[in-house]
Amino acid sequence: MRITLMHNPKAGDAEHGRKQLMAALAKAGHHVNYQSTKKGDYKKGLKKPTDLVLAAGGDGTVVKVACRLIDTGIPLSVLPLGTANNLARSLGFVASPEEIIARLQDGEKRAFDIGVARGPWGKWYFFEAVGGGLFADYLRAAKGEGKKNKKLSKEQEMTRHVSLLQRMLHDYPARRWKIDIDGEDISDRYILWEAMNIRSVGPALYLASHAATKDGQLDFVCAREADRSLLMEHLAARLAGKKHKFPLPIRKFRQLRIVWRGSTLHLDDEPWPRKKEKPKSPSEIKITVKPSALVILQPAAHEP
């Protein structure tokens, strides 16, 4: 099989560098074209004829590559080398890179929905979630703290992020949001709200346990002031390593409209709007779903 390997050389460890991944793919009988996603011209690698694009890195790398494959019909597979790997897990890539490579040849294709967010600063695709409130402000704060902690293990990094969320939640104010979901006004004061495309977001927080990736719908998750203690318990369970189902209602939808008044939003794991985007406030944002926009090649099931 002809494979285009889109690799983030800064992700993963020394055992999953360029040489090791190329060797493993060659051993499995594939013809590989390598492209670093850290190169300015990385998009050129996606223009060459290929049977499969293989994204090796964290969720950010997967999103960067996947955005270029929307509506092309070219299958995407993932080698999860990041910290949280929310998107990789949701796409079915839960094994080690070596196991995934060994099982690509007999993999199965399936469709994957993506979210679309439209605002005064343009149209953007998202793969995990778009939201406002606590989680959006946490992302901005986490990026600043991350520069101080470069030598943490994945487990320590995840714990750091959940601890930061927990500290912020103690006195985080519920804010007024004007929101319309499939024509129904649900405006209220929210600590957070999320339009989820997959089950988890951020540091592996499973907020939408029943989210499906090919049902043509998104999941709306929210927490009001009255839900603060339940949300705190959920984060405490996550820190303790316990399984704990998200305790608040979840609602499926196809269209969400929000009146944005300058508060920080997030789109996947990035604050939104970005610094260079300076829209007027208030502005309307519309969130919808684009069904079956990607083709995912999942590795063949493991045989015991």
ChimeraX commands (.cxc) that place a marker at each C-alpha (Angstrom):
marker #1 position 0.00,0.00,0.00 radius 0.5
marker #1 position 1.21,3.54,-0.78 radius 0.5
marker #1 position 1.26,5.52,2.46 radius 0.5
marker #1 position 1.92,9.20,3.08 radius 0.5
marker #1 position 3.34,9.49,6.61 radius 0.5
marker #1 position 2.58,12.93,8.08 radius 0.5
marker #1 position 4.78,13.00,11.18 radius 0.5
marker #1 position 5.21,15.49,14.01 radius 0.5
marker #1 position 8.88,14.91,14.94 radius 0.5
marker #1 position 8.36,16.63,18.31 radius 0.5
marker #1 position 5.68,14.18,19.43 radius 0.5
marker #1 position 6.22,10.81,21.07 radius 0.5
marker #1 position 9.53,9.42,22.28 radius 0.5
marker #1 position 12.82,8.25,20.82 radius 0.5
marker #1 position 11.30,4.85,19.98 radius 0.5
marker #1 position 8.84,6.45,17.55 radius 0.5
marker #1 position 11.00,8.81,15.54 radius 0.5
marker #1 position 11.16,9.07,11.77 radius 0.5
marker #1 position 13.61,6.18,11.28 radius 0.5
marker #1 position 11.69,3.79,13.53 radius 0.5
marker #1 position 8.30,4.51,11.95 radius 0.5
marker #1 position 9.65,4.29,8.41 radius 0.5
marker #1 position 11.35,0.98,9.21 radius 0.5
marker #1 position 8.16,-0.47,10.73 radius 0.5
marker #1 position 6.08,0.57,7.71 radius 0.5
marker #1 position 8.62,-0.87,5.28 radius 0.5
marker #1 position 8.72,-4.13,7.24 radius 0.5
marker #1 position 4.93,-4.33,6.89 radius 0.5
marker #1 position 5.36,-4.10,3.12 radius 0.5
marker #1 position 4.25,-0.51,2.53 radius 0.5
marker #1 position 5.75,2.11,0.20 radius 0.5
marker #1 position 6.10,5.29,2.24 radius 0.5
marker #1 position 6.43,8.97,1.45 radius 0.5
marker #1 position 7.58,10.88,4.57 radius 0.5
marker #1 position 6.58,14.44,5.41 radius 0.5
marker #1 position 7.24,16.38,8.62 radius 0.5
marker #1 position 4.23,18.44,9.71 radius 0.5
marker #1 position 6.65,20.97,11.20 radius 0.5
marker #1 position 7.89,21.97,7.75 radius 0.5
marker #1 position 6.27,25.03,6.21 radius 0.5
marker #1 position 5.53,23.16,2.98 radius 0.5
marker #1 position 4.01,20.08,4.67 radius 0.5
marker #1 position 0.83,20.44,2.57 radius 0.5
marker #1 position 2.77,19.39,-0.53 radius 0.5
marker #1 position 3.09,15.90,0.93 radius 0.5
marker #1 position -0.68,15.51,0.76 radius 0.5
marker #1 position -0.81,16.25,-2.97 radius 0.5
marker #1 position 1.13,13.15,-4.01 radius 0.5
marker #1 position -0.84,10.03,-5.10 radius 0.5
marker #1 position -1.46,7.77,-2.11 radius 0.5
marker #1 position -3.69,4.99,-0.81 radius 0.5
marker #1 position -3.60,6.20,2.79 radius 0.5
marker #1 position -2.51,9.20,4.83 radius 0.5
marker #1 position -1.06,8.23,8.21 radius 0.5
marker #1 position -0.92,11.02,10.82 radius 0.5
marker #1 position 1.69,10.37,13.52 radius 0.5
marker #1 position 1.45,12.75,16.46 radius 0.5
marker #1 position -1.02,14.18,18.94 radius 0.5
marker #1 position -4.54,15.47,18.38 radius 0.5
marker #1 position -3.22,18.74,16.95 radius 0.5
marker #1 position -1.31,16.87,14.24 radius 0.5
marker #1 position -4.34,14.71,13.42 radius 0.5
marker #1 position -6.54,17.81,13.05 radius 0.5
marker #1 position -3.96,19.61,10.89 radius 0.5
marker #1 position -3.82,16.65,8.50 radius 0.5
marker #1 position -7.52,15.75,8.61 radius 0.5
marker #1 position -8.57,19.28,7.61 radius 0.5
marker #1 position -6.77,18.72,4.30 radius 0.5
marker #1 position -8.59,15.43,3.63 radius 0.5
marker #1 position -12.19,16.62,4.07 radius 0.5
marker #1 position -14.35,15.49,1.13 radius 0.5
marker #1 position -11.35,14.03,-0.74 radius 0.5
marker #1 position -12.20,10.36,-0.14 radius 0.5
marker #1 position -8.56,9.68,0.83 radius 0.5
marker #1 position -8.51,7.46,3.94 radius 0.5
marker #1 position -6.86,8.65,7.16 radius 0.5
marker #1 position -5.24,6.51,9.87 radius 0.5
marker #1 position -3.50,7.61,13.07 radius 0.5
marker #1 position -0.42,6.70,15.10 radius 0.5
marker #1 position -1.23,8.27,18.52 radius 0.5
marker #1 position 1.93,9.93,19.88 radius 0.5
marker #1 position 0.36,12.76,21.92 radius 0.5
marker #1 position -0.62,13.16,25.57 radius 0.5
marker #1 position -4.42,12.92,25.64 radius 0.5
marker #1 position -5.07,11.44,22.16 radius 0.5
marker #1 position -8.81,12.14,22.47 radius 0.5
marker #1 position -9.35,12.17,18.73 radius 0.5
marker #1 position -7.20,9.10,18.07 radius 0.5
marker #1 position -9.15,7.06,20.64 radius 0.5
marker #1 position -12.47,8.21,19.20 radius 0.5
marker #1 position -11.33,7.14,15.75 radius 0.5
marker #1 position -10.48,3.67,17.09 radius 0.5
marker #1 position -6.69,3.97,17.31 radius 0.5
marker #1 position -6.04,2.67,20.81 radius 0.5
marker #1 position -3.19,0.21,20.20 radius 0.5
marker #1 position 0.53,0.92,20.07 radius 0.5
marker #1 position 1.98,2.41,16.85 radius 0.5
marker #1 position 3.65,-0.93,16.10 radius 0.5
marker #1 position 0.38,-2.85,16.41 radius 0.5
marker #1 position -1.50,-0.33,14.29 radius 0.5
marker #1 position 1.09,-0.49,11.51 radius 0.5
marker #1 position 1.00,-4.29,11.52 radius 0.5
marker #1 position -2.79,-4.28,11.07 radius 0.5
marker #1 position -3.25,-1.50,8.50 radius 0.5
marker #1 position -3.20,-3.75,5.43 radius 0.5
marker #1 position -6.46,-5.47,6.39 radius 0.5
marker #1 position -8.10,-2.40,7.91 radius 0.5
marker #1 position -11.71,-1.35,7.35 radius 0.5
marker #1 position -12.95,2.03,6.09 radius 0.5
marker #1 position -15.70,3.98,7.85 radius 0.5
marker #1 position -17.19,7.46,7.70 radius 0.5
marker #1 position -16.54,10.18,10.28 radius 0.5
marker #1 position -18.59,13.35,10.87 radius 0.5
marker #1 position -16.93,16.68,11.61 radius 0.5
marker #1 position -18.25,19.88,13.16 radius 0.5
marker #1 position -18.42,23.26,11.43 radius 0.5
marker #1 position -18.28,26.59,13.28 radius 0.5
marker #1 position -19.18,29.75,11.37 radius 0.5
marker #1 position -18.69,33.24,12.76 radius 0.5
marker #1 position -17.81,36.75,11.63 radius 0.5
marker #1 position -14.17,35.67,11.36 radius 0.5
marker #1 position -14.87,32.85,8.92 radius 0.5
marker #1 position -15.63,29.12,8.83 radius 0.5
marker #1 position -13.62,26.58,10.81 radius 0.5
marker #1 position -13.82,22.79,11.10 radius 0.5
marker #1 position -13.58,21.05,14.45 radius 0.5
marker #1 position -13.13,17.39,15.32 radius 0.5
marker #1 position -13.45,17.28,19.12 radius 0.5
marker #1 position -15.55,20.17,20.42 radius 0.5
marker #1 position -16.35,23.87,20.42 radius 0.5
marker #1 position -17.30,25.51,23.69 radius 0.5
marker #1 position -17.32,28.46,26.02 radius 0.5
marker #1 position -16.83,29.12,29.71 radius 0.5
marker #1 position -14.56,27.17,32.06 radius 0.5
marker #1 position -12.92,24.84,29.57 radius 0.5
marker #1 position -12.17,27.62,27.08 radius 0.5
marker #1 position -10.52,29.80,29.75 radius 0.5
marker #1 position -8.65,26.77,31.10 radius 0.5
marker #1 position -7.10,26.16,27.68 radius 0.5
marker #1 position -5.72,29.68,27.55 radius 0.5
marker #1 position -4.28,29.34,31.07 radius 0.5
marker #1 position -2.89,25.83,30.40 radius 0.5
marker #1 position -0.91,27.01,27.38 radius 0.5
marker #1 position 0.85,29.57,29.57 radius 0.5
marker #1 position 1.66,27.02,32.29 radius 0.5
marker #1 position 2.78,24.41,29.77 radius 0.5
marker #1 position 5.90,26.40,28.91 radius 0.5
marker #1 position 7.09,25.96,32.51 radius 0.5
marker #1 position 6.62,22.16,32.60 radius 0.5
marker #1 position 8.42,20.54,29.68 radius 0.5
marker #1 position 9.75,17.40,31.40 radius 0.5
marker #1 position 6.58,15.83,32.75 radius 0.5
marker #1 position 5.44,12.32,31.85 radius 0.5
marker #1 position 2.12,11.89,30.05 radius 0.5
marker #1 position 0.42,10.85,33.29 radius 0.5
marker #1 position 1.86,13.83,35.18 radius 0.5
marker #1 position 0.84,16.16,32.36 radius 0.5
marker #1 position -2.75,14.90,32.42 radius 0.5
marker #1 position -2.91,15.26,36.21 radius 0.5
marker #1 position -1.57,18.80,35.96 radius 0.5
marker #1 position -4.29,19.78,33.51 radius 0.5
marker #1 position -7.15,18.30,35.54 radius 0.5
marker #1 position -5.79,19.92,38.72 radius 0.5
marker #1 position -5.74,23.29,36.97 radius 0.5
marker #1 position -9.35,22.82,35.87 radius 0.5
marker #1 position -10.35,21.90,39.42 radius 0.5
marker #1 position -8.64,24.99,40.89 radius 0.5
marker #1 position -10.31,27.26,38.34 radius 0.5
marker #1 position -13.74,25.74,38.97 radius 0.5
marker #1 position -13.77,26.71,42.69 radius 0.5
marker #1 position -14.54,30.36,42.00 radius 0.5
marker #1 position -15.23,30.41,38.27 radius 0.5
marker #1 position -18.29,32.62,37.61 radius 0.5
marker #1 position -21.34,31.38,35.73 radius 0.5
marker #1 position -21.89,33.77,32.81 radius 0.5
marker #1 position -24.92,34.63,30.73 radius 0.5
marker #1 position -24.95,33.00,27.29 radius 0.5
marker #1 position -27.62,33.48,24.63 radius 0.5
marker #1 position -27.97,30.06,22.98 radius 0.5
marker #1 position -30.49,28.57,20.56 radius 0.5
marker #1 position -30.42,24.79,19.97 radius 0.5
marker #1 position -32.38,23.48,16.98 radius 0.5
marker #1 position -34.75,26.45,17.25 radius 0.5
marker #1 position -35.24,26.34,21.03 radius 0.5
marker #1 position -33.97,29.17,23.24 radius 0.5
marker #1 position -31.91,27.74,26.12 radius 0.5
marker #1 position -30.21,30.99,27.16 radius 0.5
marker #1 position -29.01,30.86,30.77 radius 0.5
marker #1 position -26.03,31.43,33.04 radius 0.5
marker #1 position -23.49,28.67,32.35 radius 0.5
marker #1 position -20.22,27.67,33.98 radius 0.5
marker #1 position -19.44,25.88,30.75 radius 0.5
marker #1 position -21.11,24.63,27.59 radius 0.5
marker #1 position -19.69,22.31,24.94 radius 0.5
marker #1 position -20.77,21.24,21.46 radius 0.5
marker #1 position -19.13,17.79,21.30 radius 0.5
marker #1 position -18.31,15.75,18.21 radius 0.5
marker #1 position -16.56,12.96,20.13 radius 0.5
marker #1 position -16.86,11.60,23.66 radius 0.5
marker #1 position -13.90,13.32,25.29 radius 0.5
marker #1 position -12.17,16.68,25.28 radius 0.5
marker #1 position -9.03,18.18,26.82 radius 0.5
marker #1 position -7.24,15.97,29.38 radius 0.5
marker #1 position -9.34,12.91,28.50 radius 0.5
marker #1 position -12.51,14.26,30.09 radius 0.5
marker #1 position -15.42,12.08,28.99 radius 0.5
marker #1 position -18.26,14.58,28.88 radius 0.5
marker #1 position -20.38,12.99,26.12 radius 0.5
marker #1 position -20.32,9.27,26.80 radius 0.5
marker #1 position -22.81,8.42,24.04 radius 0.5
marker #1 position -21.40,10.63,21.31 radius 0.5
marker #1 position -21.27,8.82,17.96 radius 0.5
marker #1 position -18.91,9.82,15.18 radius 0.5
marker #1 position -21.18,9.01,12.24 radius 0.5
marker #1 position -24.75,9.82,13.33 radius 0.5
marker #1 position -24.98,13.25,11.68 radius 0.5
marker #1 position -25.42,14.96,15.06 radius 0.5
marker #1 position -23.40,16.73,17.75 radius 0.5
marker #1 position -23.87,16.54,21.54 radius 0.5
marker #1 position -24.59,19.57,23.75 radius 0.5
marker #1 position -23.14,19.40,27.27 radius 0.5
marker #1 position -23.49,22.17,29.86 radius 0.5
marker #1 position -23.09,23.02,33.55 radius 0.5
marker #1 position -24.99,25.76,35.40 radius 0.5
marker #1 position -24.31,27.21,38.86 radius 0.5
marker #1 position -26.47,24.52,40.45 radius 0.5
marker #1 position -24.23,21.89,38.83 radius 0.5
marker #1 position -20.94,23.16,40.28 radius 0.5
marker #1 position -20.62,20.49,42.99 radius 0.5
marker #1 position -21.42,17.68,40.53 radius 0.5
marker #1 position -18.76,18.98,38.15 radius 0.5
marker #1 position -16.26,19.24,41.00 radius 0.5
marker #1 position -16.96,15.60,41.97 radius 0.5
marker #1 position -16.43,14.55,38.36 radius 0.5
marker #1 position -13.01,16.21,38.23 radius 0.5
marker #1 position -12.05,14.75,41.61 radius 0.5
marker #1 position -12.91,11.26,40.35 radius 0.5
marker #1 position -10.81,11.88,37.25 radius 0.5
marker #1 position -7.84,12.89,39.43 radius 0.5
marker #1 position -8.28,9.77,41.54 radius 0.5
marker #1 position -8.23,7.59,38.42 radius 0.5
marker #1 position -11.79,6.39,38.97 radius 0.5
marker #1 position -14.37,5.74,36.27 radius 0.5
marker #1 position -17.11,8.32,36.69 radius 0.5
marker #1 position -19.88,8.98,34.18 radius 0.5
marker #1 position -20.49,12.67,33.45 radius 0.5
marker #1 position -23.40,13.47,35.79 radius 0.5
marker #1 position -25.25,16.09,33.72 radius 0.5
marker #1 position -27.78,15.79,30.87 radius 0.5
marker #1 position -26.58,15.55,27.28 radius 0.5
marker #1 position -28.63,16.60,24.29 radius 0.5
marker #1 position -28.11,15.76,20.61 radius 0.5
marker #1 position -28.54,18.50,18.02 radius 0.5
marker #1 position -27.86,19.54,14.44 radius 0.5
marker #1 position -27.63,23.32,14.76 radius 0.5
marker #1 position -26.56,25.61,17.58 radius 0.5
marker #1 position -26.64,29.42,17.46 radius 0.5
marker #1 position -24.75,31.54,20.00 radius 0.5
marker #1 position -24.56,35.30,20.44 radius 0.5
marker #1 position -20.88,35.93,21.16 radius 0.5
marker #1 position -20.08,38.92,23.37 radius 0.5
marker #1 position -16.30,38.73,23.65 radius 0.5
marker #1 position -15.80,35.78,26.02 radius 0.5
marker #1 position -13.10,33.24,25.22 radius 0.5
marker #1 position -14.23,30.26,23.17 radius 0.5
marker #1 position -12.24,27.18,22.21 radius 0.5
marker #1 position -12.18,25.21,18.99 radius 0.5
marker #1 position -10.71,21.75,19.70 radius 0.5
marker #1 position -7.64,22.51,21.83 radius 0.5
marker #1 position -7.10,26.11,20.69 radius 0.5
marker #1 position -8.56,29.37,22.07 radius 0.5
marker #1 position -10.97,30.90,19.56 radius 0.5
marker #1 position -11.13,33.46,18.00 radius 0.5
marker #1 position -7.39,33.60,17.48 radius 0.5
marker #1 position -5.35,36.69,18.31 radius 0.5
marker #1 position -5.24,37.94,14.72 radius 0.5
marker #1 position -9.02,37.66,14.43 radius 0.5
marker #1 position -10.77,40.71,15.86 radius 0.5
marker #1 position -14.52,40.35,15.27 radius 0.5
marker #1 position -17.09,42.82,16.46 radius 0.5
marker #1 position -19.10,42.04,19.59 radius 0.5
marker #1 position -21.87,40.99,19.73 radius 0.5
marker #1 position -21.73,38.54,16.81 radius 0.5
marker #1 position -23.60,35.36,15.95 radius 0.5
marker #1 position -21.85,31.99,15.75 radius 0.5
marker #1 position -23.52,28.99,14.12 radius 0.5
marker #1 position -22.38,25.43,14.87 radius 0.5
marker #1 position -23.47,22.56,12.62 radius 0.5
marker #1 position -22.31,19.09,11.60 radius 0.5
marker #1 position -20.91,17.92,8.24 radius 0.5
marker #1 position -21.85,14.23,7.98 radius 0.5
marker #1 position -19.39,11.63,6.66 radius 0.5
marker #1 position -16.81,14.27,5.75 radius 0.5
marker #1 position -13.81,12.00,6.35 radius 0.5
marker #1 position -12.93,8.42,5.51 radius 0.5
marker #1 position -11.11,6.63,8.34 radius 0.5
marker #1 position -9.18,3.41,7.81 radius 0.5
marker #1 position -9.23,1.54,11.09 radius 0.5
marker #1 position -6.69,-1.21,11.71 radius 0.5
marker #1 position -7.97,-4.77,11.52 radius 0.5
marker #1 position -9.24,-6.24,14.77 radius 0.5
marker #1 position -6.63,-7.96,16.90 radius 0.5
marker #1 position -6.79,-11.73,16.75 radius 0.5
marker #1 position -6.19,-13.44,20.12 radius 0.5
marker link #1:1,2 radius 0.2
marker link #1:2,3 radius 0.2
marker link #1:3,4 radius 0.2
marker link #1:4,5 radius 0.2
marker link #1:5,6 radius 0.2
marker link #1:6,7 radius 0.2
marker link #1:7,8 radius 0.2
marker link #1:8,9 radius 0.2
marker link #1:9,10 radius 0.2
marker link #1:10,11 radius 0.2
marker link #1:11,12 radius 0.2
marker link #1:12,13 radius 0.2
marker link #1:13,14 radius 0.2
marker link #1:14,15 radius 0.2
marker link #1:15,16 radius 0.2
marker link #1:16,17 radius 0.2
marker link #1:17,18 radius 0.2
marker link #1:18,19 radius 0.2
marker link #1:19,20 radius 0.2
marker link #1:20,21 radius 0.2
marker link #1:21,22 radius 0.2
marker link #1:22,23 radius 0.2
marker link #1:23,24 radius 0.2
marker link #1:24,25 radius 0.2
marker link #1:25,26 radius 0.2
marker link #1:26,27 radius 0.2
marker link #1:27,28 radius 0.2
marker link #1:28,29 radius 0.2
marker link #1:29,30 radius 0.2
marker link #1:30,31 radius 0.2
marker link #1:31,32 radius 0.2
marker link #1:32,33 radius 0.2
marker link #1:33,34 radius 0.2
marker link #1:34,35 radius 0.2
marker link #1:35,36 radius 0.2
marker link #1:36,37 radius 0.2
marker link #1:37,38 radius 0.2
marker link #1:38,39 radius 0.2
marker link #1:39,40 radius 0.2
marker link #1:40,41 radius 0.2
marker link #1:41,42 radius 0.2
marker link #1:42,43 radius 0.2
marker link #1:43,44 radius 0.2
marker link #1:44,45 radius 0.2
marker link #1:45,46 radius 0.2
marker link #1:46,47 radius 0.2
marker link #1:47,48 radius 0.2
marker link #1:48,49 radius 0.2
marker link #1:49,50 radius 0.2
marker link #1:50,51 radius 0.2
marker link #1:51,52 radius 0.2
marker link #1:52,53 radius 0.2
marker link #1:53,54 radius 0.2
marker link #1:54,55 radius 0.2
marker link #1:55,56 radius 0.2
marker link #1:56,57 radius 0.2
marker link #1:57,58 radius 0.2
marker link #1:58,59 radius 0.2
marker link #1:59,60 radius 0.2
marker link #1:60,61 radius 0.2
marker link #1:61,62 radius 0.2
marker link #1:62,63 radius 0.2
marker link #1:63,64 radius 0.2
marker link #1:64,65 radius 0.2
marker link #1:65,66 radius 0.2
marker link #1:66,67 radius 0.2
marker link #1:67,68 radius 0.2
marker link #1:68,69 radius 0.2
marker link #1:69,70 radius 0.2
marker link #1:70,71 radius 0.2
marker link #1:71,72 radius 0.2
marker link #1:72,73 radius 0.2
marker link #1:73,74 radius 0.2
marker link #1:74,75 radius 0.2
marker link #1:75,76 radius 0.2
marker link #1:76,77 radius 0.2
marker link #1:77,78 radius 0.2
marker link #1:78,79 radius 0.2
marker link #1:79,80 radius 0.2
marker link #1:80,81 radius 0.2
marker link #1:81,82 radius 0.2
marker link #1:82,83 radius 0.2
marker link #1:83,84 radius 0.2
marker link #1:84,85 radius 0.2
marker link #1:85,86 radius 0.2
marker link #1:86,87 radius 0.2
marker link #1:87,88 radius 0.2
marker link #1:88,89 radius 0.2
marker link #1:89,90 radius 0.2
marker link #1:90,91 radius 0.2
marker link #1:91,92 radius 0.2
marker link #1:92,93 radius 0.2
marker link #1:93,94 radius 0.2
marker link #1:94,95 radius 0.2
marker link #1:95,96 radius 0.2
marker link #1:96,97 radius 0.2
marker link #1:97,98 radius 0.2
marker link #1:98,99 radius 0.2
marker link #1:99,100 radius 0.2
marker link #1:100,101 radius 0.2
marker link #1:101,102 radius 0.2
marker link #1:102,103 radius 0.2
marker link #1:103,104 radius 0.2
marker link #1:104,105 radius 0.2
marker link #1:105,106 radius 0.2
marker link #1:106,107 radius 0.2
marker link #1:107,108 radius 0.2
marker link #1:108,109 radius 0.2
marker link #1:109,110 radius 0.2
marker link #1:110,111 radius 0.2
marker link #1:111,112 radius 0.2
marker link #1:112,113 radius 0.2
marker link #1:113,114 radius 0.2
marker link #1:114,115 radius 0.2
marker link #1:115,116 radius 0.2
marker link #1:116,117 radius 0.2
marker link #1:117,118 radius 0.2
marker link #1:118,119 radius 0.2
marker link #1:119,120 radius 0.2
marker link #1:120,121 radius 0.2
marker link #1:121,122 radius 0.2
marker link #1:122,123 radius 0.2
marker link #1:123,124 radius 0.2
marker link #1:124,125 radius 0.2
marker link #1:125,126 radius 0.2
marker link #1:126,127 radius 0.2
marker link #1:127,128 radius 0.2
marker link #1:128,129 radius 0.2
marker link #1:129,130 radius 0.2
marker link #1:130,131 radius 0.2
marker link #1:131,132 radius 0.2
marker link #1:132,133 radius 0.2
marker link #1:133,134 radius 0.2
marker link #1:134,135 radius 0.2
marker link #1:135,136 radius 0.2
marker link #1:136,137 radius 0.2
marker link #1:137,138 radius 0.2
marker link #1:138,139 radius 0.2
marker link #1:139,140 radius 0.2
marker link #1:140,141 radius 0.2
marker link #1:141,142 radius 0.2
marker link #1:142,143 radius 0.2
marker link #1:143,144 radius 0.2
marker link #1:144,145 radius 0.2
marker link #1:145,146 radius 0.2
marker link #1:146,147 radius 0.2
marker link #1:147,148 radius 0.2
marker link #1:148,149 radius 0.2
marker link #1:149,150 radius 0.2
marker link #1:150,151 radius 0.2
marker link #1:151,152 radius 0.2
marker link #1:152,153 radius 0.2
marker link #1:153,154 radius 0.2
marker link #1:154,155 radius 0.2
marker link #1:155,156 radius 0.2
marker link #1:156,157 radius 0.2
marker link #1:157,158 radius 0.2
marker link #1:158,159 radius 0.2
marker link #1:159,160 radius 0.2
marker link #1:160,161 radius 0.2
marker link #1:161,162 radius 0.2
marker link #1:162,163 radius 0.2
marker link #1:163,164 radius 0.2
marker link #1:164,165 radius 0.2
marker link #1:165,166 radius 0.2
marker link #1:166,167 radius 0.2
marker link #1:167,168 radius 0.2
marker link #1:168,169 radius 0.2
marker link #1:169,170 radius 0.2
marker link #1:170,171 radius 0.2
marker link #1:171,172 radius 0.2
marker link #1:172,173 radius 0.2
marker link #1:173,174 radius 0.2
marker link #1:174,175 radius 0.2
marker link #1:175,176 radius 0.2
marker link #1:176,177 radius 0.2
marker link #1:177,178 radius 0.2
marker link #1:178,179 radius 0.2
marker link #1:179,180 radius 0.2
marker link #1:180,181 radius 0.2
marker link #1:181,182 radius 0.2
marker link #1:182,183 radius 0.2
marker link #1:183,184 radius 0.2
marker link #1:184,185 radius 0.2
marker link #1:185,186 radius 0.2
marker link #1:186,187 radius 0.2
marker link #1:187,188 radius 0.2
marker link #1:188,189 radius 0.2
marker link #1:189,190 radius 0.2
marker link #1:190,191 radius 0.2
marker link #1:191,192 radius 0.2
marker link #1:192,193 radius 0.2
marker link #1:193,194 radius 0.2
marker link #1:194,195 radius 0.2
marker link #1:195,196 radius 0.2
marker link #1:196,197 radius 0.2
marker link #1:197,198 radius 0.2
marker link #1:198,199 radius 0.2
marker link #1:199,200 radius 0.2
marker link #1:200,201 radius 0.2
marker link #1:201,202 radius 0.2
marker link #1:202,203 radius 0.2
marker link #1:203,204 radius 0.2
marker link #1:204,205 radius 0.2
marker link #1:205,206 radius 0.2
marker link #1:206,207 radius 0.2
marker link #1:207,208 radius 0.2
marker link #1:208,209 radius 0.2
marker link #1:209,210 radius 0.2
marker link #1:210,211 radius 0.2
marker link #1:211,212 radius 0.2
marker link #1:212,213 radius 0.2
marker link #1:213,214 radius 0.2
marker link #1:214,215 radius 0.2
marker link #1:215,216 radius 0.2
marker link #1:216,217 radius 0.2
marker link #1:217,218 radius 0.2
marker link #1:218,219 radius 0.2
marker link #1:219,220 radius 0.2
marker link #1:220,221 radius 0.2
marker link #1:221,222 radius 0.2
marker link #1:222,223 radius 0.2
marker link #1:223,224 radius 0.2
marker link #1:224,225 radius 0.2
marker link #1:225,226 radius 0.2
marker link #1:226,227 radius 0.2
marker link #1:227,228 radius 0.2
marker link #1:228,229 radius 0.2
marker link #1:229,230 radius 0.2
marker link #1:230,231 radius 0.2
marker link #1:231,232 radius 0.2
marker link #1:232,233 radius 0.2
marker link #1:233,234 radius 0.2
marker link #1:234,235 radius 0.2
marker link #1:235,236 radius 0.2
marker link #1:236,237 radius 0.2
marker link #1:237,238 radius 0.2
marker link #1:238,239 radius 0.2
marker link #1:239,240 radius 0.2
marker link #1:240,241 radius 0.2
marker link #1:241,242 radius 0.2
marker link #1:242,243 radius 0.2
marker link #1:243,244 radius 0.2
marker link #1:244,245 radius 0.2
marker link #1:245,246 radius 0.2
marker link #1:246,247 radius 0.2
marker link #1:247,248 radius 0.2
marker link #1:248,249 radius 0.2
marker link #1:249,250 radius 0.2
marker link #1:250,251 radius 0.2
marker link #1:251,252 radius 0.2
marker link #1:252,253 radius 0.2
marker link #1:253,254 radius 0.2
marker link #1:254,255 radius 0.2
marker link #1:255,256 radius 0.2
marker link #1:256,257 radius 0.2
marker link #1:257,258 radius 0.2
marker link #1:258,259 radius 0.2
marker link #1:259,260 radius 0.2
marker link #1:260,261 radius 0.2
marker link #1:261,262 radius 0.2
marker link #1:262,263 radius 0.2
marker link #1:263,264 radius 0.2
marker link #1:264,265 radius 0.2
marker link #1:265,266 radius 0.2
marker link #1:266,267 radius 0.2
marker link #1:267,268 radius 0.2
marker link #1:268,269 radius 0.2
marker link #1:269,270 radius 0.2
marker link #1:270,271 radius 0.2
marker link #1:271,272 radius 0.2
marker link #1:272,273 radius 0.2
marker link #1:273,274 radius 0.2
marker link #1:274,275 radius 0.2
marker link #1:275,276 radius 0.2
marker link #1:276,277 radius 0.2
marker link #1:277,278 radius 0.2
marker link #1:278,279 radius 0.2
marker link #1:279,280 radius 0.2
marker link #1:280,281 radius 0.2
marker link #1:281,282 radius 0.2
marker link #1:282,283 radius 0.2
marker link #1:283,284 radius 0.2
marker link #1:284,285 radius 0.2
marker link #1:285,286 radius 0.2
marker link #1:286,287 radius 0.2
marker link #1:287,288 radius 0.2
marker link #1:288,289 radius 0.2
marker link #1:289,290 radius 0.2
marker link #1:290,291 radius 0.2
marker link #1:291,292 radius 0.2
marker link #1:292,293 radius 0.2
marker link #1:293,294 radius 0.2
marker link #1:294,295 radius 0.2
marker link #1:295,296 radius 0.2
marker link #1:296,297 radius 0.2
marker link #1:297,298 radius 0.2
marker link #1:298,299 radius 0.2
marker link #1:299,300 radius 0.2
marker link #1:300,301 radius 0.2
marker link #1:301,302 radius 0.2
marker link #1:302,303 radius 0.2
marker link #1:303,304 radius 0.2
view
